Amino acid sequence: MTTVRLAMQAGQYLAANEAIERIEAEHYTDEEAMLGIGECRTHLGQHVLAERACRAALKATPNSTRAAYALASVLVATGDIDEADTLYSRVIAESPRDWDAWTNRSTLRTATPERNHVSAIQQALRAAGNNPDATVALGYALAKEFEDLGEFDAAFTHLANAAQIRRSRMAYKVDADVRTMAAIADAFCVKRLAKTPLTVDEKGPIFVLGLPRSGTTLVDRILASHADITSLGELQDFPLALMQTNSDVSDKTSLINNSAQMDHAHLGSEYLRRINGLSVAPGFVIDKAPLNFLYIGLIALALPNARIVHVRRGAMDSSYAMFKSLFRMGYPFSYSLTDLAAYRIAYADLMAHWRHALPNRMVEIDYERLVRNPEDETRRTLNELGIRWDEACLSPHRNASPVATASAVQVRAPIHDRSVGLWRKYEQHLAPLAAALTAANISLETGGT
């Protein structure tokens, strides 16, 4: 599998797929090989094929909790929530110290007084003692179920404790990210971005970006319900293409400065080469990676045919949504209210810079307006993107394609506004965050930055 992973990192997706197919044909009854293939297929956005590989792994070793866990995780993406629930429950029964299985199972359904796991999670917490991994994973699971049950103080108590432990085990410094965003704005100044090539109408990538938990997955599903649009999922190909075309740069500051002066057409070609290996679908393709907001200036310089869709959400709702999410990778700023405030303010400053330096280059969507008036906002968005109307965009919950983000379960329901204003349930607990954002003139309730 090492050869496959190296090919994927280099964006050589056709070669990776050919190698995967050979390994799958030769080792279909080998659990280890099939789990490796399932992992690679997942990273390639091939969730149906990943499911096939994980089922083969479980068939090869029926008693393997590792294979059961892997299959459950893939089934969340493909939409079989019932079987995923059954498999996570099996993993927990057979391997109760698989803490992630507890967290993942809690996200699959809305807990009710008649159906919840609160007592079982509390018992597991007591049995785990001071195990930090257990305290984090089970704490997030308890917080989620207590929130579903309307027990908001209990939810926040467990959430804050789990987040604090998670944060304490990181070497992360939010000031470094704040400085990076300021350096990006300085490098991609108004004068430099005045040289941005004119946009063209030809079909190309649609970048859906913004902070995590801001509604990017919902917008991705709405747009991907269109007959002419295919979602490639949450990619890392733009930053990887940037690193590949700046392989001689050793530090972040040098990378930022170099990227402002590099051959941007070459970067665009390298990015397109990578994503063309992921899909042969005609029409538009979506690259939905929230943190691509860092690269908006580069995207504009490198890809004249790219559409940029920025999804924004009220600062308190989006910040709380990040705070209550246990991300497996990335977003280290999300485990502290102080870090969240600093990052949110720096993000607002960078987005204000992009608006000033690249007027009319982005289509901006406010999450609150979208969920309250989906047809008008979707029509406006498609019109600004230069894409014809498609009625299917109003029913993204009917989109059967896989989705592998933290919102995988939520976006399979019809569009609703039940999450708008949820932070008010925790207003007292979140007061320091609100105060910091208010002092920076950040709107608490709406997406405007």
C-alpha positions as CSV (number, residue, x, y, z in Angstrom):
1,M,0.0,0.0,0.0
2,T,3.0,2.3,0.3
3,T,3.2,2.7,-3.4
4,V,-0.5,3.6,-3.6
5,R,-0.2,6.2,-0.9
6,L,2.8,7.8,-2.5
7,A,1.0,8.0,-5.8
8,M,-2.0,9.6,-4.1
9,Q,0.2,12.2,-2.4
10,A,1.7,13.1,-5.8
11,G,-1.8,13.4,-7.3
12,Q,-1.2,10.4,-9.6
13,Y,-4.7,9.1,-9.1
14,L,-4.9,7.0,-12.2
15,A,-1.8,5.1,-11.2
16,A,-3.1,4.8,-7.6
17,N,-6.4,3.3,-8.9
18,E,-4.6,0.8,-11.1
19,A,-2.5,-0.3,-8.1
20,I,-5.5,-0.6,-5.9
21,E,-7.4,-2.7,-8.4
22,R,-4.4,-5.1,-8.6
23,I,-4.1,-5.4,-4.9
24,E,-7.8,-5.9,-4.4
25,A,-8.0,-8.7,-7.0
26,E,-5.0,-10.5,-5.5
27,H,-5.8,-10.1,-1.8
28,Y,-9.6,-10.0,-1.6
29,T,-9.6,-12.4,1.4
30,D,-6.8,-10.6,3.3
31,E,-8.3,-8.3,6.0
32,E,-5.3,-6.1,6.3
33,A,-5.1,-5.5,2.6
34,M,-8.8,-4.8,2.3
35,L,-8.7,-2.3,5.2
36,G,-5.8,-0.5,3.5
37,I,-7.8,-0.4,0.3
38,G,-10.9,0.9,2.1
39,E,-8.8,3.7,3.6
40,C,-7.3,4.7,0.3
41,R,-10.7,4.5,-1.5
42,T,-12.1,6.8,1.2
43,H,-9.3,9.4,0.7
44,L,-10.1,9.2,-3.0
45,G,-13.8,9.9,-2.4
46,Q,-14.7,6.4,-3.6
47,H,-16.9,5.6,-0.7
48,V,-19.0,2.9,-2.4
49,L,-15.8,1.0,-3.4
50,A,-14.5,1.6,0.1
51,E,-17.6,0.0,1.5
52,R,-17.0,-3.0,-0.8
53,A,-13.4,-3.4,0.5
54,C,-14.4,-3.1,4.2
55,R,-17.2,-5.7,3.7
56,A,-14.5,-8.0,2.2
57,A,-12.3,-7.4,5.3
58,L,-15.1,-8.2,7.7
59,K,-16.0,-11.3,5.7
60,A,-12.4,-12.4,5.8
61,T,-12.3,-12.0,9.6
62,P,-15.9,-12.0,10.9
63,N,-14.8,-11.4,14.5
64,S,-12.6,-8.4,13.7
65,T,-13.8,-5.2,15.6
66,R,-11.3,-3.3,13.5
67,A,-13.1,-4.3,10.3
68,A,-16.5,-3.7,11.8
69,Y,-15.4,-0.2,12.9
70,A,-14.0,0.6,9.4
71,L,-17.2,-0.6,7.7
72,A,-19.4,1.4,10.1
73,S,-17.4,4.6,9.3
74,V,-17.8,4.1,5.6
75,L,-21.5,3.4,6.0
76,V,-22.0,6.8,7.6
77,A,-20.7,8.3,4.4
78,T,-22.8,6.1,2.1
79,G,-25.9,6.7,4.2
80,D,-26.7,3.4,5.8
81,I,-27.1,4.8,9.3
82,D,-29.0,1.8,10.7
83,E,-26.2,-0.7,9.9
84,A,-23.5,1.8,11.0
85,D,-25.3,2.0,14.4
86,T,-25.5,-1.8,14.6
87,L,-21.8,-2.1,13.9
88,Y,-20.6,0.6,16.3
89,S,-22.8,-1.0,19.0
90,R,-21.1,-4.3,18.2
91,V,-17.7,-2.8,18.5
92,I,-18.6,-1.2,21.8
93,A,-19.9,-4.5,23.2
94,E,-16.9,-6.5,22.1
95,S,-14.2,-3.8,22.6
96,P,-15.6,-1.2,25.1
97,R,-12.3,0.7,25.3
98,D,-12.7,1.6,21.6
99,W,-13.6,5.1,22.7
100,D,-14.0,6.6,19.2
101,A,-16.8,4.1,18.6
102,W,-18.8,5.6,21.5
103,T,-18.4,9.1,20.0
104,N,-19.3,8.1,16.5
105,R,-22.4,6.2,17.6
106,S,-23.7,9.2,19.5
107,T,-23.6,11.3,16.3
108,L,-25.9,9.0,14.3
109,R,-29.2,9.8,15.8
110,T,-31.0,12.4,17.9
111,A,-31.1,11.1,21.5
112,T,-34.6,10.9,23.0
113,P,-35.8,10.0,26.6
114,E,-36.8,6.7,25.2
115,R,-33.7,6.0,23.2
116,N,-30.3,7.2,24.4
117,H,-26.9,6.0,25.6
118,V,-26.4,8.4,28.5
119,S,-26.3,5.8,31.3
120,A,-24.0,3.5,29.3
121,I,-21.6,6.3,28.5
122,Q,-21.6,7.5,32.2
123,Q,-20.8,3.9,33.3
124,A,-18.0,3.7,30.7
125,L,-16.6,7.0,32.0
126,R,-16.5,5.7,35.6
127,A,-14.9,2.5,34.5
128,A,-12.2,4.4,32.5
129,G,-11.0,6.3,35.5
130,N,-8.7,9.1,34.6
131,N,-7.9,7.8,31.1
132,P,-7.7,11.1,29.0
133,D,-8.6,9.4,25.7
134,A,-11.8,8.1,27.3
135,T,-12.6,11.4,29.0
136,V,-12.4,13.2,25.7
137,A,-14.3,10.8,23.5
138,L,-16.9,9.9,26.1
139,G,-17.3,13.5,27.1
140,Y,-18.1,14.6,23.6
141,A,-20.6,11.7,23.3
142,L,-22.3,12.7,26.6
143,A,-22.4,16.4,25.6
144,K,-24.1,15.5,22.3
145,E,-26.7,13.3,23.9
146,F,-27.4,15.7,26.8
147,E,-27.9,18.5,24.2
148,D,-30.4,16.4,22.3
149,L,-32.3,15.8,25.6
150,G,-32.3,19.5,26.4
151,E,-30.0,19.2,29.4
152,F,-27.8,22.1,28.3
153,D,-25.8,22.7,31.5
154,A,-24.9,19.1,31.8
155,A,-24.0,19.1,28.1
156,F,-21.6,22.0,28.4
157,T,-20.0,20.7,31.6
158,H,-18.9,17.5,29.8
159,L,-18.0,19.3,26.6
160,A,-15.8,22.0,28.3
161,N,-14.0,19.3,30.3
162,A,-13.4,17.1,27.3
163,A,-12.3,20.1,25.1
164,Q,-9.9,21.3,27.8
165,I,-8.2,17.9,28.0
166,R,-8.0,17.7,24.2
167,R,-6.5,21.2,24.1
168,S,-4.0,20.5,26.8
169,R,-2.5,17.6,24.8
170,M,-1.7,19.9,21.8
171,A,1.4,22.0,21.2
172,Y,-0.8,24.4,19.1
173,K,-0.4,28.2,19.4
174,V,-3.3,30.2,17.8
175,D,-1.0,33.2,17.5
176,A,0.9,31.4,14.7
177,D,-2.3,31.0,12.7
178,V,-3.2,34.7,13.3
179,R,0.2,35.8,12.1
180,T,-0.1,33.5,9.0
181,M,-3.4,35.0,8.0
182,A,-2.0,38.6,8.4
183,A,1.1,37.5,6.3
184,I,-1.2,36.1,3.6
185,A,-3.0,39.5,3.3
186,D,0.3,41.3,3.2
187,A,1.7,39.1,0.5
188,F,-1.4,39.1,-1.6
189,C,-2.0,42.9,-1.4
190,V,-4.3,44.9,-3.5
191,K,-1.6,45.9,-5.9
192,R,-0.5,42.3,-6.5
193,L,-4.1,41.0,-6.9
194,A,-4.7,43.8,-9.5
195,K,-2.8,41.5,-11.9
196,T,-5.4,38.7,-11.4
197,P,-6.4,37.4,-14.9
198,L,-10.0,38.1,-16.0
199,T,-12.4,35.3,-15.1
200,V,-13.7,33.1,-17.9
201,D,-17.1,31.5,-18.4
202,E,-15.8,28.0,-19.2
203,K,-16.6,25.2,-16.8
204,G,-14.2,24.6,-14.0
205,P,-13.8,23.9,-10.3
206,I,-16.2,25.4,-7.8
207,F,-14.5,26.1,-4.5
208,V,-16.9,25.9,-1.6
209,L,-15.1,27.3,1.4
210,G,-15.4,29.1,4.8
211,L,-14.9,28.1,8.4
212,P,-15.7,24.5,9.3
213,R,-19.3,23.9,10.6
214,S,-20.5,27.1,8.7
215,G,-22.7,25.3,6.2
216,T,-20.2,24.3,3.6
217,T,-21.4,20.7,3.4
218,L,-25.0,21.8,3.0
219,V,-24.1,24.2,0.1
220,D,-22.0,21.4,-1.4
221,R,-25.0,19.0,-1.3
222,I,-27.3,21.7,-2.7
223,L,-25.0,22.4,-5.7
224,A,-24.1,18.8,-6.2
225,S,-27.8,18.0,-6.6
226,H,-27.6,19.9,-9.9
227,A,-27.4,17.8,-13.0
228,D,-24.3,19.7,-14.3
229,I,-22.3,19.6,-11.0
230,T,-20.4,16.8,-9.3
231,S,-18.8,17.1,-5.9
232,L,-15.4,15.7,-5.4
233,G,-15.7,16.0,-1.6
234,E,-13.3,17.6,0.8
235,L,-10.1,17.7,-1.1
236,Q,-6.5,18.7,-0.1
237,D,-5.4,19.0,-3.7
238,F,-5.0,22.8,-3.9
239,P,-2.6,23.0,-0.9
240,L,-0.9,19.8,-2.0
241,A,-0.4,21.3,-5.5
242,L,1.0,24.4,-3.9
243,M,3.5,22.4,-1.9
244,Q,4.4,20.3,-4.9
245,T,5.2,23.4,-7.0
246,N,7.2,25.0,-4.1
247,S,9.0,21.9,-3.0
248,D,12.2,23.8,-2.4
249,V,10.6,26.0,0.3
250,S,11.2,24.9,3.9
251,D,9.1,27.2,6.1
252,K,5.6,28.8,6.1
253,T,6.8,32.4,5.7
254,S,8.9,31.6,2.7
255,L,6.0,29.6,1.2
256,I,3.6,32.5,1.5
257,N,6.1,35.0,0.0
258,N,7.1,32.6,-2.8
259,S,3.5,31.7,-3.6
260,A,2.7,35.3,-4.3
261,Q,5.4,35.6,-6.9
262,M,5.4,32.1,-8.4
263,D,4.2,30.9,-11.8
264,H,0.5,30.9,-11.0
265,A,-0.6,29.4,-14.3
266,H,1.7,26.4,-13.5
267,L,0.0,26.0,-10.1
268,G,-3.4,26.1,-11.8
269,S,-2.3,23.4,-14.3
270,E,-0.9,21.2,-11.6
271,Y,-4.1,21.5,-9.5
272,L,-6.3,20.7,-12.6
273,R,-4.1,17.7,-13.4
274,R,-4.7,16.4,-9.9
275,I,-8.5,16.8,-9.9
276,N,-8.9,15.5,-13.4
277,G,-7.6,12.2,-12.1
278,L,-10.4,12.1,-9.6
279,S,-13.3,12.5,-11.9
280,V,-14.2,12.2,-15.6
281,A,-17.7,13.8,-15.0
282,P,-18.5,16.5,-17.5
283,G,-19.6,19.9,-16.3
284,F,-18.5,21.6,-13.0
285,V,-16.8,19.9,-10.1
286,I,-16.9,21.0,-6.4
287,D,-13.8,21.2,-4.2
288,K,-15.3,21.6,-0.7
289,A,-12.4,22.2,1.6
290,P,-13.3,24.9,4.2
291,L,-9.8,26.2,4.9
292,N,-9.3,27.0,1.2
293,F,-10.4,30.5,2.3
294,L,-6.7,30.9,3.1
295,Y,-5.9,30.5,-0.6
296,I,-8.5,32.7,-2.3
297,G,-5.9,35.1,-3.7
298,L,-3.9,32.2,-5.1
299,I,-7.1,30.6,-6.6
300,A,-8.0,33.8,-8.3
301,L,-4.5,34.1,-9.8
302,A,-4.1,30.5,-10.8
303,L,-7.6,29.5,-12.0
304,P,-9.5,32.1,-14.1
305,N,-12.3,29.5,-14.7
306,A,-12.8,28.8,-10.9
307,R,-15.9,29.8,-9.1
308,I,-15.4,30.7,-5.4
309,V,-18.3,30.3,-3.0
310,H,-17.8,31.6,0.5
311,V,-20.3,30.3,3.1
312,R,-20.5,32.3,6.3
313,R,-22.5,31.8,9.4
314,G,-23.2,33.8,12.6
315,A,-20.1,33.9,14.7
316,M,-21.5,32.5,17.8
317,D,-23.4,29.6,16.2
318,S,-20.4,28.7,14.0
319,S,-18.0,29.0,16.9
320,Y,-20.1,26.8,19.2
321,A,-20.6,24.3,16.4
322,M,-16.9,24.0,16.0
323,F,-16.3,23.8,19.8
324,K,-18.7,20.9,20.2
325,S,-17.2,18.9,17.3
326,L,-14.5,16.3,18.0
327,F,-12.5,16.6,14.8
328,R,-10.2,13.7,14.0
329,M,-7.7,15.9,12.2
330,G,-7.2,19.6,11.8
331,Y,-8.9,22.6,13.3
332,P,-6.8,22.7,16.6
333,F,-8.2,26.2,17.4
334,S,-11.6,24.7,18.0
335,Y,-11.0,23.3,21.5
336,S,-10.6,26.6,23.4
337,L,-13.0,29.6,23.5
338,T,-10.0,31.9,23.6
339,D,-8.4,30.3,20.5
340,L,-11.8,30.3,18.7
341,A,-12.2,34.0,19.3
342,A,-8.7,34.8,18.1
343,Y,-9.0,32.6,15.0
344,R,-12.5,33.9,14.1
345,I,-11.3,37.5,14.3
346,A,-8.3,36.8,12.1
347,Y,-10.5,35.0,9.6
348,A,-12.9,38.0,9.5
349,D,-10.0,40.3,8.8
350,L,-8.7,38.1,6.0
351,M,-12.1,37.7,4.4
352,A,-12.5,41.5,4.5
353,H,-9.2,41.8,2.7
354,W,-10.2,39.4,0.0
355,R,-13.5,41.3,-0.6
356,H,-11.5,44.6,-0.9
357,A,-8.7,43.2,-3.1
358,L,-10.9,40.9,-5.3
359,P,-14.3,42.7,-5.6
360,N,-17.0,40.6,-7.1
361,R,-14.8,37.5,-7.3
362,M,-16.6,35.5,-4.7
363,V,-20.2,34.5,-4.3
364,E,-21.1,34.8,-0.6
365,I,-23.9,32.8,1.1
366,D,-25.2,33.5,4.6
367,Y,-26.2,30.2,6.2
368,E,-29.1,31.8,8.1
369,R,-30.6,33.2,4.9
370,L,-30.1,30.0,3.0
371,V,-31.9,27.7,5.5
372,R,-34.8,30.2,5.9
373,N,-35.3,30.9,2.2
374,P,-33.5,28.1,0.3
375,E,-35.1,28.7,-3.1
376,D,-34.3,32.4,-3.3
377,E,-30.7,32.0,-2.1
378,T,-30.0,29.0,-4.3
379,R,-31.4,30.7,-7.4
380,R,-29.2,33.8,-6.6
381,T,-26.2,31.6,-6.1
382,L,-26.6,29.7,-9.3
383,N,-27.3,32.9,-11.2
384,E,-24.1,34.5,-9.9
385,L,-22.1,31.4,-10.8
386,G,-23.5,31.5,-14.3
387,I,-25.2,28.1,-14.0
388,R,-28.8,27.3,-15.1
389,W,-31.5,26.6,-12.5
390,D,-32.2,23.0,-11.5
391,E,-35.2,22.2,-9.3
392,A,-33.3,19.3,-7.7
393,C,-31.1,21.8,-5.8
394,L,-34.1,22.3,-3.5
395,S,-34.0,18.7,-2.3
396,P,-30.4,18.0,-1.3
397,H,-31.6,15.3,1.2
398,R,-32.6,13.2,-1.8
399,N,-29.0,13.3,-3.2
400,A,-27.9,9.7,-2.7
401,S,-24.2,10.4,-3.3
402,P,-21.9,9.7,-0.3
403,V,-20.8,12.5,2.0
404,A,-17.9,12.2,4.4
405,T,-17.8,15.2,6.7
406,A,-18.8,15.9,10.3
407,S,-22.3,16.9,8.9
408,A,-22.8,13.5,7.1
409,V,-25.9,12.7,9.1
410,Q,-27.5,16.2,9.3
411,V,-27.4,16.9,5.5
412,R,-29.5,13.8,4.8
413,A,-32.5,15.6,6.4
414,P,-34.5,18.3,4.5
415,I,-33.2,21.8,4.9
416,H,-34.2,23.3,8.2
417,D,-33.2,26.2,10.5
418,R,-33.3,24.4,13.8
419,S,-29.6,25.1,14.5
420,V,-29.9,28.9,14.1
421,G,-29.5,30.5,17.5
422,L,-28.6,27.3,19.2
423,W,-25.7,29.1,21.0
424,R,-28.3,31.0,23.1
425,K,-28.9,27.8,25.0
426,Y,-25.3,28.2,26.3
427,E,-25.2,32.0,26.5
428,Q,-23.9,32.2,30.0
429,H,-21.1,29.6,29.3
430,L,-20.2,31.3,26.0
431,A,-20.1,34.8,27.4
432,P,-16.3,35.2,27.2
433,L,-16.4,34.3,23.5
434,A,-19.2,36.7,22.8
435,A,-17.4,39.5,24.6
436,A,-14.2,39.0,22.7
437,L,-16.1,38.9,19.3
438,T,-18.2,41.9,20.2
439,A,-15.1,43.9,21.1
440,A,-13.7,43.1,17.7
441,N,-17.0,44.3,16.0
442,I,-17.9,40.8,14.9
443,S,-21.6,40.2,14.3
444,L,-22.7,37.5,16.7
445,E,-25.9,36.4,15.0
446,T,-25.4,36.8,11.2
447,G,-22.7,35.6,8.8
448,G,-21.5,39.0,7.8
449,T,-17.8,39.4,8.8
